[in-house]
């Protein structure tokens, strides 16, 4: 599996995931930047445990930026929860670890 496909599979998992999914994927020093908040790993995991899931999500085509031990995916996200929708450009940077890719930084830039 190529790196883009592998990372986007993780992104899809997280888009529908719970705090447990984030706890497994986030690097211990992760920073997650979402509208109105900058979260560390513990705060992100807790937030996802209390967040209602998406009814529908679409992850657009990803652009990959790669170095020796890091990889960043940039893509368009759209999600729907009831009558509410959310659209943003998402950026996630992963670092290679013995246990697989771990998300180090994630940022959402809403439309």
C-alpha positions in Angstrom: 0.0 0.0 0.0 1.4 3.4 -0.9 1.8 6.1 1.8 -1.1 8.3 0.6 -3.5 5.4 0.6 -2.3 4.2 4.1 -2.6 7.7 5.6 -6.0 8.4 4.1 -7.3 5.1 5.5 -6.2 6.4 8.9 -7.9 9.7 8.2 -11.2 7.9 7.3 -10.9 5.9 10.5 -10.5 9.0 12.5 -13.3 10.8 10.7 -15.7 8.2 12.1 -13.7 7.4 15.2 -14.0 7.6 18.9 -11.5 8.7 21.5 -10.0 5.2 21.5 -9.2 5.6 17.8 -7.5 8.9 18.4 -5.6 7.5 21.5 -4.1 4.8 19.3 -3.2 7.0 16.3 -2.0 10.3 18.0 1.6 10.7 18.8 2.2 11.4 22.5 3.2 15.0 21.6 0.4 15.6 19.1 -1.2 19.0 18.6 -4.7 19.2 17.1 -5.9 22.6 15.9 -9.6 22.8 15.3 -11.9 25.9 15.1 -11.8 27.6 18.5 -9.3 25.2 20.2 -5.7 23.9 20.3 -5.7 20.5 21.9 -3.0 18.1 23.1 -3.5 14.4 22.9 -5.4 13.9 26.1 -7.8 16.8 25.4 -8.4 15.6 21.8 -9.2 12.0 23.0 -11.6 13.4 25.6 -13.3 15.7 23.1 -13.8 12.8 20.7 -15.3 10.7 23.4 -18.0 13.4 23.9 -18.4 14.4 20.2 -21.4 13.1 18.2 -20.3 11.2 15.1 -20.8 12.4 11.6 -23.8 11.1 9.6 -21.9 11.4 6.4 -18.3 12.3 5.5 -16.4 12.8 2.3 -12.6 13.0 2.1 -11.4 14.5 -1.1 -8.3 13.6 -3.1 -5.2 14.0 -1.0 -1.9 15.8 -1.7 1.1 14.1 -0.1 4.2 16.0 1.1 6.9 13.5 2.2 10.3 13.5 3.9 12.4 10.7 5.3 10.3 10.0 8.5 7.3 12.3 8.1 4.4 12.5 5.7 1.7 15.1 5.4 -1.7 14.8 3.7 -3.7 17.8 2.7 -7.3 17.3 1.5 -10.8 18.6 1.5 -13.3 17.4 4.1 -17.0 17.7 4.1 -19.2 16.3 6.8 -22.9 16.3 7.7 -24.5 15.8 11.1 -28.2 16.1 11.0 -29.1 19.4 9.2 -25.6 20.8 9.9 -22.7 20.6 7.5 -19.0 21.3 7.8 -16.5 21.9 5.1 -12.8 22.5 5.6 -9.3 21.9 4.3 -7.5 19.4 6.6 -3.8 18.9 7.1 -2.4 16.0 9.0 1.3 15.4 9.6 2.4 11.9 10.6 5.7 10.6 11.8 6.9 7.1 11.2 7.1 5.0 14.4 7.8 1.3 15.1 4.1 0.7 15.5 3.2 2.5 12.3 2.3 6.1 11.4 1.4 8.4 14.3 -0.3 11.8 13.9 1.9 14.6 15.2 -0.1 17.6 14.0 -3.6 18.1 12.6 -5.2 21.4 11.5 -8.6 22.3 10.1 -9.2 25.4 8.1 -13.0 25.8 7.7 -14.5 27.4 4.6 
